[in-house]
Amino acid sequence: MSDTKALIEHYYDAFNRADWEAMLACLTDDVAHDLNQGPREQGVGAFRAFLGRMQGSYSEQLHKIVVMASADGSRAAAEYEVHGVYLADDDGLPPANNQRYVLPGGAFFDIRDGRIARVSNYYNLNDWIAQVTGG
C-alpha cells in the first residue's frame, strides 16, 4: 500500500512540476486513460498526446491532494482541488481568455508491477464551464 501511495504522489508531483516525462514513467506502456466525460484512450503514446493538448489549453496545479490505496496496493484513489487558468480554446468548449477556475477533482487507479495501468479522471464539467463563462 505505501509503495502505491508513493507512486501516485510521485505522479502528481510530476504533474505539478509539468514534468511530463516523469509522469509518463509512472505509467505502463498499455495504460488505460479514462477522460472525464469522454472516451478511454489506450497506451502511453495516447497519454503523451493528451498531455500535449492539455498543456496547450490549460495551466493547472493540484492542491490538497489526498491519496488512498487498497491494502494490497493494486488500486488507488486520489482527491484534489484543481487550480487552473484556461489559456487557449479547447475543442467543443467555451472560448478561452485566461479565465481562472478552482474545482474539486478525483481519479481512480489500477496498479500493475509498480506502475499505473489505469487512470480514470473525474471533475464537474458543468461547474468548470460556469466558472469560465461567468455563468
C-alpha distance (Angstrom), angle and dihedral (degrees) to the residues before:
residue distance angle dihedral
M1 . . .
S2 3.82 . .
D3 3.83 91.5 .
T4 3.81 90.0 52.3
K5 3.80 92.8 48.8
A6 3.82 90.0 48.5
L7 3.83 90.3 50.5
I8 3.81 92.7 52.5
E9 3.81 91.8 44.6
H10 3.82 89.4 51.0
Y11 3.84 89.8 49.0
Y12 3.81 91.8 53.8
D13 3.80 93.2 42.0
A14 3.81 87.7 55.8
F15 3.82 89.6 48.1
N16 3.81 91.9 53.0
R17 3.82 89.9 49.8
A18 3.84 90.9 47.2
D19 3.82 86.5 -124.4
W20 3.79 96.5 151.3
E21 3.80 94.7 174.7
A22 3.81 91.7 55.7
M23 3.79 89.0 47.4
L24 3.81 92.7 49.7
A25 3.81 90.4 48.6
C26 3.83 87.5 64.7
L27 3.82 91.1 61.5
T28 3.79 133.3 83.0
D29 3.81 114.6 -119.5
D30 3.81 90.1 -110.9
V31 3.82 96.3 44.0
A32 3.81 115.7 163.5
H33 3.80 112.0 -137.7
D34 3.80 117.5 -166.5
L35 3.79 108.5 -160.7
N36 3.79 118.3 -145.6
Q37 3.82 106.0 -91.6
G38 3.79 89.1 -13.0
P39 3.78 144.3 86.9
R40 3.78 130.2 -61.0
E41 3.78 113.2 -101.7
Q42 3.79 119.5 -158.0
G43 3.78 130.4 -147.5
V44 3.77 138.9 21.5
G45 3.83 90.8 -88.8
A46 3.80 91.2 59.4
F47 3.81 89.6 47.0
R48 3.81 90.3 51.5
A49 3.83 89.9 52.1
F50 3.82 89.9 48.8
L51 3.82 90.6 53.4
G52 3.81 89.2 51.1
R53 3.81 91.5 52.6
M54 3.79 91.1 47.3
Q55 3.80 93.4 48.4
G56 3.80 90.0 53.3
S57 3.82 94.8 54.3
Y58 3.82 107.5 25.1
S59 3.77 142.7 42.3
E60 3.79 108.0 -161.0
Q61 3.78 140.5 172.1
L62 3.78 125.3 -173.0
H63 3.80 119.2 -137.3
K64 3.80 134.9 -177.6
I65 3.82 91.5 25.8
V66 3.80 114.5 -174.5
V67 3.82 117.9 -174.4
M68 3.80 123.9 -163.0
A69 3.80 126.7 -175.9
S70 3.79 136.4 -170.1
A71 3.79 117.1 -108.2
D72 3.83 91.9 -105.6
G73 3.82 92.8 46.5
S74 3.81 94.5 -124.1
R75 3.81 95.3 115.0
A76 3.78 134.6 36.1
A77 3.78 141.1 175.0
A78 3.77 133.4 -160.8
E79 3.77 133.3 -163.5
Y80 3.79 122.1 -164.6
E81 3.77 147.0 151.5
V82 3.81 117.3 -108.5
H83 3.81 116.4 -143.5
G84 3.78 109.2 -172.0
V85 3.76 151.6 157.2
Y86 3.81 120.8 -140.8
L87 3.82 101.4 -136.4
A88 3.80 107.5 171.3
D89 3.80 135.9 11.1
D90 3.80 115.0 -79.9
D91 3.81 118.1 -154.1
G92 3.80 113.1 -87.6
L93 3.81 94.4 5.2
P94 3.82 132.8 101.4
P95 3.81 119.9 -78.4
A96 3.79 116.3 -79.7
N97 3.78 123.6 -124.1
N98 3.81 104.7 159.8
Q99 3.82 91.7 -77.8
R100 3.79 115.4 175.2
Y101 3.78 122.5 -136.5
V102 3.78 140.3 177.8
L103 3.79 121.6 -165.4
P104 3.78 140.6 152.4
G105 3.77 118.7 -103.7
G106 3.74 140.9 173.1
A107 3.77 144.2 -170.5
F108 3.78 139.7 -158.8
F109 3.79 124.0 -147.3
D110 3.80 140.5 -162.8
I111 3.80 113.4 -154.9
R112 3.81 124.3 -153.0
D113 3.80 126.5 176.5
G114 3.80 91.8 -13.7
R115 3.81 95.6 -52.5
I116 3.80 136.5 93.2
A117 3.82 110.7 -93.7
R118 3.82 96.6 173.8
V119 3.79 135.0 18.9
S120 3.80 121.5 -176.8
N121 3.80 114.9 -171.8
Y122 3.80 126.1 -157.1
Y123 3.79 135.7 -175.8
N124 3.80 135.4 142.4
L125 3.81 105.3 -89.3
N126 3.81 92.5 -172.2
D127 3.81 90.2 55.8
W128 3.81 90.1 50.0
I129 3.82 92.2 48.9
A130 3.82 91.1 48.9
Q131 3.80 90.2 51.6
V132 3.81 96.2 49.1
T133 3.82 94.5 42.9
G134 3.80 96.4 43.2
G135 3.80 89.1 -120.3
